[in-house]
Amino acid sequence: MTKRFKNIFVITTLILFGAQASPQAFAQQSRIINGKPASTSTYPWLASLFIVSEGNSESGGGCGGSLIASRWILTAAHCFLNDAGDAVSTDVASRTYITLNSTNITDLSAGAIQVAAKQVIVHPNYNPNKETSDNSHDFDIALIELESTVNIAPVRLFTGAIPSAIPAIVAGWGATVGDGSTPSDNLLATQLITIAENTCAAAHEGSITANMFCAGGYTSTDTSDTCQGDSGGPLFVMLNDGPMQLGITSFGGSETSNCGTPGSPGVYARISQLFSFIHEHVPTANVINSLANLKLDYNTYIDATGMVAVPKVYGAGSKFAVQLRLTGIIEGAYHFELASAEELSNDVMTSVPSYFDEAANVLILPLVKVGPDTFNVRLKHLGDFKFVLEAADLP
């Protein structure tokens, strides 16, 4: 099976200064599938990488990364493959450049930080050679030591177990469409949810090891995903006191599916499982082993008022904060009506996304909190903004 790596390695022409490619020429990187505008003012520790090709100094490829200490970037090992794709490229540090603190990677912000790599350290067990490797995607993790320190607060790393159905965020400069094309220079983010291990393994035909986990869209039609150009970037959550990274964008898809294909979730290197490699080289990395303080606005049923608060629902090309009112129980079925809908100007990444499926005429509400329990809910639209409960399943 041919997997799609999520680094670009799309050929582009660079602006050259002598024999060395300028780090100003990071422009060929693109963006996330189903992404929403994001800013490095919110995620200043996000890094954009550019690696000049080993065989052609006028070409190269891009990846994402995250600052985990003042002099260290965490990323994916496969960002540093040779042109043949069967080994880590030699002398890759001399061809690697990093940009931080700029939402646009072509028209750099005034506070943008550009720095070269001093060394690249790839996990010793990473072996991309399909002829000699039991799993060429395993141990897909690497560290970049920077030539100089960076005065930006680094992201914290999660070292605990990752349950299914945890809402998470991905951000980067990866492709916007499934075939890896349509580049954009601006940072985008989107929301994903962690996938059960058995579902992840089935989707990727036995390629999943303990060093990996999956995250995909919230619904059976949600195309949100990482793609080419997002490799090495973070999958993270927001806690009440700031961000925490769970995984590293690694690979996804198959011979028959592109990025953003529902039912084919992306695969991420599991930081908790690979943390000993990080700690060996970056002992100052800040870690957390609890998800207790997630900053997240769930869909919530309030029994005292019979109202369902929906912080964000996508529909008709817009997004709304919605209130639904329980109007009664008819023949055992719960009926609701729209109480209010306020169009949102911003896309808050800590609000659980809900969707109106126009084709199915269904309002899909993931992760509805009902007292101590949580359900994925489908409400059939009866017309005139009235709904009846169609399904309420455990996530």
N, C-alpha and C positions, 0 to 999 in steps of 0.2 A: 504494500500500500504506500502510495506517495503522499506524504504529509506536506502541508504548506507551512514553511517557516514564516515567522512574523517579522523578520527583518526585511528591509527592502532589497538591497543589492540590485536596484534598478540603475542602469547606466545613465549617467548625465554628464554634461560638460561642466567642468569646474573652472573657476578663475584661479590661475596659477601664479605663484610668486617664485620664480626659479624652479627648483625641482620639488618644492614643497607645496601641497594644496593649502589654500587659505581657509581657515576655519570660518571665514565669512560666508563660504559657499556651501552652507548646510541646506540650501533651499529646496533640494529635491525631496525632502521628507514630506509626508502627507498626513492623513488624519484618521481618527476612529470611526467605525461604522455606527451610524445613528447618533453621532456626537452632538453635544451642545457646547457653545462657546465657554471656554474656561480661561483662567488667568494664572500666571505664575505668581501673582500677588497672593493668591489663595494657596497655591502649591509651589512655593519657591524652591523646594528641594528637588523638583522634577528636573531631569537633565535630558538634553538632546545630544546624541552622539553622532559623529561623522567619522567613518573609517575609509580612508583612501584605499582603493584597490591595490593589491600587491602586484598585479600584472600590468596596470595601466594607471599612471599617476593622474590622468585626466578623468577618472571615473571613481566611483565609490558607492557606499551605501550608508544608511542611517539606522539608528536604533534609539531606544529610550533608556533611561536609567534613573536611579534615585541616589541622592546624597545621603549616606548613612553615617558619616563622620566628616570632620572638616577637610579631610584630604582623600576621602574614599567614595567611589561610586559603585553601586551594586547594579549588575545588569545580567544579560544572558550570555552563556558561553558561545552559542552559535552565531552571535554577532561578529565573531572574529574568525570565521571559517576562511580557508583559502579559496581560490577561484574554483578549484575542483569540488569543493564542498565535502571533502573527506578527512580533513585535518584542520587544526588551528593554524592560522597563518603565522609564518615566522616574522619576527621583528614588527609585530602589529602595533605595539605601543607608539612607535615613531610616526605612525600614520593615523593615530586616533586623536580626535579633538572633541572637547566637551563645551557645551553652552548651557548656562544656568541663568535664571532670572530674566527671561525674555519670552513673552507670550508668542510673539512672531519670530521665527528663526531666520527670516530674510531681512526684514526691517527691524533691526535689534533695538530693544528698549535702551533708554539712557543708562539704566543700572545693570545692563547685561554683563555677565561674567563669562569670559572665554578663557579656557585653560587647556593646555596639552596634557597628554597622559605621560606619566613617568614610567609606569609598568602596568601590564595587564596580567592578572593571575587567573587562570582557568582551573576549575575543579580537576584534580588529578584523575578522577574516574570518568571524566567526560570523554567519550569516544564516538565521533560522528561517522566513522567509517562503517558503512552498512555490511561490508564483507567480514569484518572482524569484531563487530560490536553486537552484543546481545540486544541492546536497545540504544539506538543512536541518538535518541532524544533525552536519555537519562542524564542526571547530574548537570542540567543545563543552567549553570550559574558561573558567574565570573566577577572579579573585582578589578577596578581601575584605581591605581594610586595616582593622584594628580601631582603635577609639577609644583603646585603651590597650594596653600590652604585657602579655603573659601569661608567667608564670614556669613554663613546662612545656617539657620537651625536645621539639623538633619531630621529625617523621618525616623520614627521608632519601628522596631521589628517585632513581629508577633511570634512567640515561641510555643504557643499552646496548640491544642487540637482544633481543627477547623471543622465545625459541624456543617451539614447541608442547610440550605435556605438562609444563609447569612447575606444580607444586602451589602454590596461592595461597590467600589468605584474604580474605573480605569480611566487613565488620561494619557494622551500622547499625541504624536504627530503622524499617526499611521493612516493608511488608505481609507477612503470614504465608501468605496464600493467593493463588492466581493472579489473582483478579479485583481485587486491590488492597485488599481489605477486611480486617477482623479486626485492629484496631489493638492495639498493646501498647506500654507505655512503657519497657520494659527493653531494654537493648542486647543484641543477639544477634550471633553470628558463624557462618559456615559455610565449608566448604572447596570450592574450585573448581579446575579445571585449565585451563591455556591451550589453546586450540583452534588447529589448523593453519589457515593463512590461507585456503587454498582451501575448506576446510569452512566456515569463518566466512563467506566471501563467498557461498557457495551457500545457506547458511541464511538470509541476509538479502538475497537477490535483487539483488546488485549495489550495495547501499547502503554497502558498506565501502570506506573510503579508507585511505591510508597513515597517517592520524592516528588509526586505530582498531585494536582487536584484540578477539577474543572469548575468553570463558572460560565454561565450563559444568560440568555434573556429571561425575563420574568414570565413570559407566556409562550404558548406554542406558536405564536406568530411574531414574537419580538425578535428583531434582527440585530439588536445591540451586540457588539463584539469588538475585539481588537483585530488588527489586520497587519499586512505588511507595513513595516515602519514603526510598529509598536513594540517589537521584540525588545526584551530587556527592561521594559517599563514596568511600573508597579501596579498591582491590584491591591487596593487598600480600603480601609474603613476610617471613618471619622469618629473619634471618641470625644467625650465632652471637653477634654483638654487638648485636642489636636489629633493629627493623623497617625495611623499605624499600618504598616505594610504587611500583607499576608503572603503575597506571591509575586513571581516574576513572569511576565508574559513570555511564553515559550513557543507553542505551536498549536495547530488546530486543523480542521478540515480533513479531506481525503481526496481520492481520485475523482469523486463525484460531487464534492461540496466545497464551496468557497467560503470566505469570511462572511459572517452574518447569516449563515444558514440555520434556521431554527432546528433544534434537535441535534446539532453538531456543535457542542459547546467548546470554547477555547480551553487550552490546557496551560497551567501555570506551575512553575517550579515552586515547591512547598518550602518556604523559608524555615519553618520550624524543624523540618527533617534535615535540612542542609546547613543548619546554623553552626555546627562545629567548624565547618570550612570558613565561614565568615569570622567566627570568634578567633580562630587561629591567626588571622591576619589583621583583624580590626577588633581588638578586645574592648575598645571604648564604645562600640555600637550600643545604643540604648535599646533595651528589650522590655516587652510586656508579655505576660502569659494569660491575660484575661480579656474576655470580650464583654465584661459586665457593664462597662460605661459607654456602650455604643450611642452615638448621637444620631437619633433616627426618629423621624415622624412617621408612625405607622398609620394605616387606616384603622379607625377605632369606632366600635359600637358603644354608645353611652346608654346604658339600660335606663337610667333615671329619666332621660328625655326622649328615648326612642329614636335617637339621631345617629347617623353614621357620618363621621368626619373623614373626608377624603382629602388629604393635603395637596395631591397633584393627580389630575387625570388628563391624559392626552386625548383630544378629539377635535375633529373639524379643523385640523391644522394648527390648533392652539392648545394651551394648557390652562386648566382651571382648578381652583380650590373649590370643592363641592361639599354641600351638606345634603344628606338624604334623610327623609323622615319616614319612620315606620307608620303606615296608615292602617294596618290591621292584618289579621290572619284569616284568610278565606280558604275554606276546604283544606286546611293544613298548610297552606302556602303563605309565606311572608311577603307582603306587598309594601312597596316603598314609592315615594314620590320625591322629586327634586324640591328641596327647600330653598337652596341658594347656590349660585355659581358665580365665582369671581375670577375673571381672567387674570392670569399671573404674568408679570413682566419678566421675572427671573426664573431660571430653572435651578431650583435648589437640589443639590445632589444628595442631601440627607433626608429627602422626602421619598417614601416608597412610591414608585410610579404605578399608576393605574391607567387603564386603556378602555376606550370605547371602540369595540370591533364593529365597524359599520356593516361589513359584509354579513356577519352573523347576528347583527342587531343585539349585541350583548355588551354589558358593562362588566369589565374584568377587574376585580379588586384583589390584588395579592396581599397576603399577610394582614388580614383584618383581625385586630385584637378584640376579643369578646371576653371580658373578665380575664382569667388566667390563661385562656386558650387562644390559639391563633388558627385562622382558616384562610384558605384561598377561595374566594367567592365569585360566582358568576350570577349576574342579575339580567334576566331577559327583559328587553325594552318592549313595553306594551303600547308605546305611543304616548304623545303628550307628556313626556318626561315622567312616565310612571313605569315601575319595574316590579318584577316578581322574582323571588329567589329561585334560581335554577339549580345551583349546586353550592355546597359548602364543604370543602375537603381539607384534610390536614395537609400542610405543606410537606 
